[in-house]
């Protein structure tokens, strides 16, 4: 269950009886000391029930006890195998030692196995989740993940039904929020764990799987065509054997043995090439692809390759045998191949296979073209900020050392001043949400006097806190009003800046400047919590693509608070430099060390690197799609060439007669070209139909182009036309060289 609250978890412990075990977890970053320097590590805070639910035990030590899930007893830690080796060199006496996380002491009670990975491979520590009595009743503060193990015989549908009933009962307890939540479409997603594991890559994986299957089908159809051509040379042999009493089962066994051995040998070569290609593909960004560490040639891959090779061999044999059964054997024995007409039924089968190849290849190339066009459109997007010359770095201040707003403000001010003194830095600012940084927060906000329409729900735009100078440093354009100033602190009136999207939502056709906004009271959504929560709009800025360049991540817009009025322990510094921003990482670390040597400066990246990283999965999908598309196009061209070459070879006598009766070379060429282009035209029609059936899969992975973009369809069709022409030229030239005297004199 995604985006759950602590109150939901404790309610479900009692009410959701279809689950035999439940756990709750979330991720955070903590500072620890490694080799004498503070470093940030990803930590999972989880209820003690997590490890029993997963049915895993530590390699060394023990898992958390139920008592360690209570407030006051939760200062325990379990290390990952890698962190154990890095910090303690694999010392078995690590149990009972104290490890300081963000200034707090934690006692080490266990070490996980080397191969243990749950959800995120970057997690290096696990600590218990403990809740106060108040936290156990909090709902709709959805910053946790829930996981459960089904009871024997129970189903996900039963779990969902029980959770829906529980949600409905909780809504009745909060009548003020009921309509708001219903209008917002509130529900709890209940999905298999596997869906969560692959959630970030589900779309690209579907596309890549489709590409692989299409290429395999095209290759199988091509080999089947070659098998039919070979079978044509052996038709009389097989017909004779059938006439002499051999059964079709015997012929099928022979074909199966021949084709399965061929497919098996190809599979072995393919596995070897696949292992080599993994290293090559890494050059185009596979290592930046989510969960790329799991991509390797292992036993499962080899087994799947063997299974696919076997299936391909069977498919080819079946098609070949179907070609043999087009005519009855006695008809085959009476055929006079010198007529040049050949077996018409056999030819139709081969033509149908080529049409299928063209259709599959066209659909695959259209998908690759859409990914390419989408990537091009994303590169043209104005993200709302500048990327050149900007370096960013994050700080997480421990609560134990910076417990209140004045101390946090002092830390931020001193950090910015230290960075400002760095040679080459022109301007600097700080924010709680750096664009394309992967860390976002949204919160409900309303405009004073705004009346919601019937059925309209509250919205949760991105909430960002920034310092004066941040927006100027990032190049975020000011539409009207002003940026934040140094005197926008806790001693002055609360202020807010909204982006254009939010301004249009609440004040379409009116001036937002001077208007007031508030965070609604959960029990009375149309009212502010208290007078302090009214924020006066002092500026409107350009919309910023915070989550990704497509803008899908923040459809409701964003609003900004002064960091001094809304302090946070976690913030990111952005500095604009005159030179190469990538060279300033060490200088920034040294400056922050002068402020507090125990603070870790982490996630140091230029904005250009963040932009590249945000596009990495799309770039990898695009390049792999293009590779599949080009390969499919090549195989389709080979198929067209094979059919036409076979046609010319089988119809040499007919062509010789045509020439003898006065047909010109151009007429012979037209005969061959017409055959090829008819096949291509029918194949393109099939391909367009296949592309339409795949448009829902492709739609989620493209931006700025339609699933049936005319430019992409036209470009792919033109490419096929050129390739088909090239594939037709050689058979056409061979047909031109047919000597009627030589052909007609053959006995």
Secondary structure by P-SEA (a helix, b strand, c coil): cccccaaaaaaaaccccccccccccccbbbbbbcccbbbbbbbbbbccccccccccccccccccccccccccccccccccaaaaaaacccccccccbbbbcccbbbbbccccccccccccccccbbbbbbbccccccccccccbbbbbbbcccccaaaaaaaaaaaaaaaaaacccaaaaaaaabbbbbbbccccccccccaaaaaaaaaaaaaaaaaaaaaaaaaaaaaaaaaaaaaaaaaaacccaaaaaaaaaaaaaaaaaaaaaaaaaaaaaaaaaaaaaccccccccccccccaaaaaaaaaaaaaaaaaaaaaaaaaaacccaaaaaacccccccccaaaaaaaaaaaaaaaaaaaaaaaaaaaaaaaaaaaaacccccccccbbbbbbbbbccccccaaaaaaaaaaaaaaaaaccccccccccccccccccbbbbbbbcccccccccbbbbbcbbbbbcccccccccccccccccccccccccccccccccaaaaaacccccccccbbbbbccccccccccccccbbbbcccccccccccccccccccccccccccccccccbbbbbbbccccccaaaaaaaaaaaacccccccccccaaaaaaaaaaaaaaaaaaaaaaaaaaaaaaaaaaaaaaaaaaaaaaaaaaaaaaacccaaaaaaaaaaaaaaaaaaaaaaaaaaaaaacccccccccccccccaaaaaaaaaaaaaaaaaaaaaaaaaaaaccaaaaaacc
